[in-house]
């Protein structure tokens, strides 16, 4: 079972990967990062990614009626991914289910010209499933 650093390095092997981070979407803190940070500032990118994840996870519009508390221990987050596209980039934010709480996301930043969005989504799901925190 890979930890944060190994998972991030695996994410960076994807075509077009520019940067990757594991972020606590409750606090907005990066638990680990590799490569570039969108906008050049890791702390700002982590906080903004956390805000996007929090909005998606806590929005009644995007979750099933029986989803309950998105941060309950062992509870699967009500949202799997958030995908944001810009003219030059893809940002894939994958929610991670953990034993203690589910307040962690993987954020992958891809260059659009080289990146493969479908492949990135599949690989992030695999990484999130295997990720060991702690």
Order of alpha helices (4+ residues) and beta strands (2+ residues): alpha-beta-beta-alpha-beta-beta-beta-alpha
